[in-house]
Amino acid sequence: MNKIAIIGTGRIGKAIEHLLQTSDLSPNMWDINPDMPRNVDSLADAVADVDIIFICVPSWVVRSVIVEMQKFVKPDVVFVVLSKGIEENTFKTMDLLLAELVVDAQSYALLFGPTMAEDILADSRAATILASPNPDIFAVLQDLFRQSRLVMEYSEEVHSVALTAVLKNIYAMAMGMASALEVSDNANAMLMVHIIKEMRIILERLGGNPDIVLSLAGLGDMVLTGFSKYSRNRATGRELLEQGKLSKKSEGYTALPSLVELLENNLEDLPLLQALQSIAIDGMSAQEVMDSYLDSK
């Protein structure tokens, strides 16, 4: 039986633990915050003898966590990352970051899709994509979750899945702004269509497969993140519109400047992304920008 660790025991970390417990698995749990759930004393104790490590930390600390874990892990460990973002300065999505950091016989996978932690903890159905250059990992993960209500699909389009996950977080902020404006269902539907169109344009421009936008990692997660009351990225959009500042940064807000850099600041055919840039980066009024955007469509 595989030995498992979960690093980062916040909402999604606890949800992964819950899924594993349906198969009578008891993972090592560790978080750098001593106030979070732990059942081991140190990171070394958590990962030293395990086969699979679920990384459930914000994207901006993934590098430092993996670098530290490499001092203790087995040479054939599997890293499964649930973080969705772009590393600042290097502009690497999580797949490119992992490809840089794994060594020897280690493998990695991204576990992305519409999986809101609160629904998983309530034993609701959930679906996700496992993207990895190593297809053997899919069978292993399927077996881990075999008794749960999680349905998993496999994708070899690892970079496209990683990019799509970043984009849905960024565009979910627009859905949050629309909710704060109390726009009609018609306007929400229009906005979602515009989002999917822009996501496809960006995927193609950055060398990805635009069809991944229509997958669980794209449209599926976009609907969830754009409309769920539990969504941090949706809440970010609401806060920006209602208060003009944030109480806590989100993956979408953090990734937006890096995405603009990757696109070389060429946003002429991406008017909604341009609107988000004006709000989140340039500091313009979210209400004025979004009102103007919606009125022009």
C-alpha positions as CSV (number, residue, x, y, z in Angstrom):
1,M,0.0,0.0,0.0
2,N,1.3,3.5,-0.9
3,K,2.3,5.8,1.9
4,I,1.0,9.3,1.4
5,A,1.7,12.8,2.7
6,I,-0.3,16.0,2.3
7,I,1.6,19.2,2.6
8,G,-0.6,22.2,3.2
9,T,-3.6,21.3,5.4
10,G,-6.0,24.1,4.5
11,R,-9.3,23.7,2.7
12,I,-8.1,21.5,-0.2
13,G,-5.6,19.6,1.9
14,K,-8.3,18.5,4.3
15,A,-10.5,17.6,1.3
16,I,-7.8,15.3,-0.1
17,E,-7.4,13.7,3.3
18,H,-11.2,13.1,3.4
19,L,-11.1,11.5,0.0
20,L,-8.3,9.2,1.0
21,Q,-10.0,8.2,4.2
22,T,-12.8,6.6,2.1
23,S,-10.2,4.0,1.2
24,D,-9.0,3.6,4.8
25,L,-5.8,5.6,4.1
26,S,-4.3,7.8,6.7
27,P,-1.9,10.3,5.2
28,N,0.8,12.2,7.0
29,M,-0.4,15.8,7.4
30,W,1.9,18.8,7.7
31,D,1.6,22.5,7.4
32,I,4.2,25.2,8.0
33,N,1.5,27.0,10.1
34,P,1.5,25.4,13.6
35,D,-2.2,26.3,14.0
36,M,-3.2,24.1,11.1
37,P,-3.9,20.4,11.4
38,R,-0.8,18.2,11.7
39,N,-0.1,14.6,12.7
40,V,3.7,14.7,12.3
41,D,6.2,17.1,13.9
42,S,8.2,18.2,10.9
43,L,8.3,18.3,7.1
44,A,11.1,15.7,7.2
45,D,8.9,13.4,9.3
46,A,6.0,13.9,6.9
47,V,7.8,13.1,3.6
48,A,10.8,10.9,4.4
49,D,9.3,7.5,3.7
50,V,6.2,8.2,1.5
51,D,5.5,7.3,-2.1
52,I,3.1,10.1,-3.0
53,I,3.0,13.7,-1.8
54,F,0.0,15.9,-2.4
55,I,1.2,19.6,-2.5
56,C,-1.7,21.8,-1.4
57,V,0.0,25.1,-0.8
58,P,-0.2,28.5,-2.6
59,S,1.6,28.5,-6.0
60,W,4.0,31.2,-4.8
61,V,5.6,28.8,-2.2
62,V,5.6,25.6,-4.3
63,R,9.3,26.0,-5.3
64,S,10.5,26.5,-1.8
65,V,8.5,23.6,-0.5
66,I,9.7,21.2,-3.1
67,V,13.3,22.3,-2.7
68,E,13.1,21.7,1.0
69,M,11.4,18.3,0.6
70,Q,14.1,17.1,-1.8
71,K,16.4,16.8,1.2
72,F,14.2,14.0,2.6
73,V,12.1,12.3,-0.1
74,K,12.6,9.0,-1.8
75,P,14.3,9.0,-5.2
76,D,11.1,7.7,-6.9
77,V,8.5,9.8,-5.1
78,V,5.5,11.2,-6.9
79,F,4.6,14.9,-6.5
80,V,0.9,15.7,-7.1
81,V,0.3,19.4,-7.2
82,L,-3.0,21.1,-6.7
83,S,-1.7,24.7,-6.8
84,K,-2.8,26.7,-9.8
85,G,-0.6,29.7,-10.6
86,I,2.4,31.2,-12.3
87,E,5.7,31.6,-10.5
88,E,6.6,35.3,-10.2
89,N,9.9,36.3,-11.9
90,T,10.4,33.0,-13.8
91,F,6.8,33.1,-15.3
92,K,6.7,29.3,-15.1
93,T,3.4,27.5,-14.7
94,M,3.3,24.7,-12.2
95,D,4.1,22.0,-14.8
96,L,7.3,23.8,-16.0
97,L,8.3,24.4,-12.4
98,L,7.9,20.8,-11.5
99,A,9.8,19.7,-14.6
100,E,12.6,21.8,-13.4
101,L,12.5,20.5,-9.8
102,V,12.0,16.8,-10.0
103,V,15.1,14.6,-10.1
104,D,16.1,11.0,-10.7
105,A,13.1,8.7,-11.0
106,Q,10.6,11.1,-9.5
107,S,7.4,11.9,-11.3
108,Y,4.8,14.7,-11.1
109,A,1.2,15.3,-11.9
110,L,-1.3,18.1,-11.7
111,L,-4.7,17.4,-10.1
112,F,-7.0,20.2,-11.4
113,G,-10.6,20.6,-12.0
114,P,-14.0,21.6,-10.4
115,T,-13.2,20.4,-6.9
116,M,-14.4,22.9,-4.3
117,A,-13.2,21.6,-1.0
118,E,-16.4,22.3,0.9
119,D,-18.4,20.1,-1.5
120,I,-15.9,17.3,-1.2
121,L,-16.0,17.4,2.6
122,A,-19.8,17.1,2.3
123,D,-19.4,13.9,0.3
124,S,-20.7,15.5,-2.9
125,R,-19.7,14.2,-6.3
126,A,-16.6,15.8,-7.9
127,A,-14.6,15.5,-11.1
128,T,-11.1,16.3,-11.9
129,I,-8.3,15.9,-14.5
130,L,-5.0,14.3,-13.6
131,A,-2.4,15.7,-16.1
132,S,1.0,14.1,-16.1
133,P,3.8,13.2,-18.6
134,N,3.7,9.8,-16.8
135,P,0.4,8.0,-17.6
136,D,1.1,5.3,-15.0
137,I,0.4,7.8,-12.3
138,F,-3.3,7.9,-13.3
139,A,-3.9,4.3,-12.4
140,V,-2.2,4.8,-9.0
141,L,-4.3,7.8,-8.2
142,Q,-7.5,6.2,-9.4
143,D,-6.9,3.3,-7.0
144,L,-6.3,5.7,-4.1
145,F,-9.7,7.4,-4.6
146,R,-11.6,4.3,-5.7
147,Q,-14.0,4.3,-2.8
148,S,-14.7,8.1,-3.0
149,R,-17.1,10.1,-5.1
150,L,-14.3,11.6,-7.1
151,V,-14.3,10.9,-10.9
152,M,-10.9,11.4,-12.6
153,E,-9.9,11.8,-16.2
154,Y,-6.4,11.7,-17.6
155,S,-4.7,14.2,-19.8
156,E,-1.3,14.2,-21.4
157,E,-1.7,17.9,-22.3
158,V,0.0,18.9,-19.1
159,H,1.1,22.5,-20.1
160,S,-2.3,23.3,-21.5
161,V,-4.1,22.1,-18.4
162,A,-1.7,24.2,-16.2
163,L,-2.3,27.3,-18.3
164,T,-6.1,26.8,-18.3
165,A,-6.2,26.5,-14.6
166,V,-4.4,29.8,-14.2
167,L,-6.8,31.5,-16.6
168,K,-9.9,30.4,-14.9
169,N,-8.7,31.8,-11.6
170,I,-8.0,35.2,-13.3
171,Y,-11.3,35.4,-15.1
172,A,-13.2,34.3,-12.0
173,M,-12.4,37.7,-10.7
174,A,-14.5,39.2,-13.5
175,M,-17.4,36.9,-12.5
176,G,-17.0,38.2,-8.9
177,M,-17.2,41.8,-10.1
178,A,-20.3,41.0,-12.1
179,S,-21.9,39.5,-9.0
180,A,-21.1,42.6,-7.0
181,L,-22.8,44.7,-9.7
182,E,-25.8,42.4,-9.5
183,V,-25.9,42.0,-13.2
184,S,-28.7,39.9,-14.8
185,D,-28.4,36.2,-15.7
186,N,-28.3,37.3,-19.3
187,A,-25.2,39.4,-18.6
188,N,-23.5,36.6,-16.7
189,A,-24.1,34.2,-19.6
190,M,-22.6,36.7,-22.0
191,L,-19.6,37.3,-19.7
192,M,-19.0,33.5,-19.5
193,V,-19.0,33.3,-23.3
194,H,-16.5,36.1,-23.6
195,I,-14.3,34.4,-21.0
196,I,-14.2,31.1,-22.8
197,K,-13.4,32.9,-26.1
198,E,-10.5,34.8,-24.5
199,M,-9.1,31.7,-22.8
200,R,-9.0,29.9,-26.1
201,I,-7.2,32.8,-27.7
202,I,-4.6,32.9,-24.9
203,L,-4.0,29.1,-25.0
204,E,-3.3,29.2,-28.7
205,R,-1.1,32.2,-28.4
206,L,1.0,30.6,-25.6
207,G,1.4,27.4,-27.5
208,G,-1.3,25.4,-25.7
209,N,-4.2,23.4,-27.0
210,P,-7.3,25.7,-27.0
211,D,-9.6,22.6,-26.8
212,I,-8.5,22.1,-23.2
213,V,-10.5,25.2,-22.3
214,L,-13.6,23.1,-22.9
215,S,-12.4,20.4,-20.4
216,L,-13.0,19.9,-16.7
217,A,-9.9,22.0,-16.0
218,G,-11.3,24.8,-18.1
219,L,-15.0,25.3,-18.6
220,G,-15.8,23.0,-15.7
221,D,-13.6,24.7,-13.2
222,M,-14.5,28.2,-14.7
223,V,-18.2,27.6,-13.9
224,L,-17.4,26.5,-10.4
225,T,-14.9,29.2,-9.6
226,G,-16.9,31.9,-11.2
227,F,-20.2,31.1,-9.4
228,S,-19.4,29.3,-6.1
229,K,-19.9,31.2,-2.9
230,Y,-16.7,29.4,-1.6
231,S,-14.5,30.7,-4.4
232,R,-11.6,32.8,-3.3
233,N,-11.0,34.2,-6.8
234,R,-14.7,35.2,-7.2
235,A,-14.5,36.8,-3.7
236,T,-11.4,38.8,-4.9
237,G,-13.4,40.3,-7.7
238,R,-16.2,41.3,-5.4
239,E,-13.7,42.9,-3.0
240,L,-12.0,44.8,-5.7
241,L,-15.3,46.2,-6.9
242,E,-16.9,46.9,-3.5
243,Q,-13.8,48.0,-1.5
244,G,-11.0,48.7,-4.0
245,K,-8.6,46.6,-2.0
246,L,-8.0,43.0,-0.9
247,S,-8.0,41.5,2.5
248,K,-6.1,38.5,1.2
249,K,-4.4,37.8,-2.1
250,S,-5.7,35.0,-4.4
251,E,-4.1,32.9,-7.1
252,G,-5.9,34.8,-9.9
253,Y,-4.9,38.2,-8.6
254,T,-1.3,37.1,-8.1
255,A,-1.0,35.4,-11.5
256,L,-2.4,38.3,-13.6
257,P,0.8,40.4,-13.9
258,S,2.8,37.3,-14.9
259,L,0.2,36.4,-17.5
260,V,0.3,39.9,-19.0
261,E,4.1,39.6,-19.2
262,L,3.8,36.2,-20.9
263,L,1.5,37.9,-23.5
264,E,4.1,40.7,-23.9
265,N,1.4,43.2,-22.9
266,N,-0.4,42.6,-26.2
267,L,-4.1,42.5,-25.0
268,E,-5.7,44.2,-28.0
269,D,-7.9,41.2,-28.8
270,L,-8.5,40.4,-25.1
271,P,-10.7,43.3,-23.9
272,L,-11.9,41.5,-20.7
273,L,-8.4,40.7,-19.7
274,Q,-7.4,44.3,-20.5
275,A,-10.2,45.4,-18.2
276,L,-8.9,43.2,-15.4
277,Q,-5.4,44.6,-15.9
278,S,-6.8,48.1,-15.6
279,I,-8.4,47.3,-12.3
280,A,-6.0,44.9,-10.6
281,I,-2.7,46.3,-11.9
282,D,-3.3,49.9,-12.9
283,G,-5.7,50.6,-10.0
284,M,-8.6,52.0,-11.9
285,S,-12.1,51.8,-10.5
286,A,-13.5,48.3,-10.9
287,Q,-17.1,49.6,-11.1
288,E,-16.3,52.1,-13.8
289,V,-14.2,49.7,-15.8
290,M,-16.7,46.8,-15.6
291,D,-19.7,49.0,-16.3
292,S,-18.0,50.4,-19.3
293,Y,-17.0,46.9,-20.5
294,L,-20.5,45.4,-20.1
295,D,-22.2,48.5,-21.7
296,S,-20.0,48.1,-24.8
297,K,-21.0,44.5,-25.5
